[in-house]
Amino acid sequence: MYPNPHKKRAYNTCQGTVMRMRITVAIVLASIAVVATAVTGQRAAKTNTSAKTSDVVFNGLEIVKTEEEWRTLLPPEAFYVLRQKGTERAFAGKLTENKRPGVYICGACGLHLFSSIHKFDSGTGWPSFYDVIHKKNVREEVDNSLKSETRTEVLCARCGSHLGHVFDDGPEPTGLRYCINSIALKFIPKR
């Protein structure tokens, strides 16, 4: 097949060069794949991290602390309302008369709960809203703590803190009145 031995050696040398090039290309492609996977993984990790810290919409990751941890984090009055399901005196809260545009967040964990566009004057002495920012951000439970009436308690979905109660005597369009303890909220003014 190869009458000339020099051609055979050239053919073998050429085959060796092709083989080395194929190996080099394979190594380069494998390196690119590893780097791409690492970058994608980092991007996914960053996305998941931002989801964990989102204060706008509850993503299902609950904040779990002992009552002692909450006690050290919250002022005594806030601890009483948020963690022991207390109620502040009517008309005593700093946010009851607040008319500024902005967002009302959980006083314990910062989850966005209510918007100033849903706030109205109910005359009850507590901040009142006819809707929440996002339904996922609050949890409702039956409250039988009063012998005379069954109420619906409103809790922060992320940290489980007591916020107040919701009643069905609010204005349209929802007909609801979220009657919330002022001390259970913090206010972030619109910029």
Secondary structure as GFF3:
##gff-version 3
##sequence-region A 1 191
A	DSSP	alpha_helix	5	52	.	.	.	ID=ss1
A	DSSP	alpha_helix	67	73	.	.	.	ID=ss2
A	DSSP	alpha_helix	76	82	.	.	.	ID=ss3
A	DSSP	beta_strand	102	106	.	.	.	ID=ss4
A	DSSP	beta_strand	112	115	.	.	.	ID=ss5
A	DSSP	three_ten_helix	116	118	.	.	.	ID=ss6
A	DSSP	beta_strand	119	120	.	.	.	ID=ss7
A	DSSP	beta_strand	128	129	.	.	.	ID=ss8
A	DSSP	three_ten_helix	135	137	.	.	.	ID=ss9
A	DSSP	beta_strand	138	146	.	.	.	ID=ss10
A	DSSP	beta_strand	149	156	.	.	.	ID=ss11
A	DSSP	beta_strand	162	167	.	.	.	ID=ss12
A	DSSP	beta_strand	177	180	.	.	.	ID=ss13
A	DSSP	three_ten_helix	182	184	.	.	.	ID=ss14
A	DSSP	beta_strand	185	189	.	.	.	ID=ss15
###
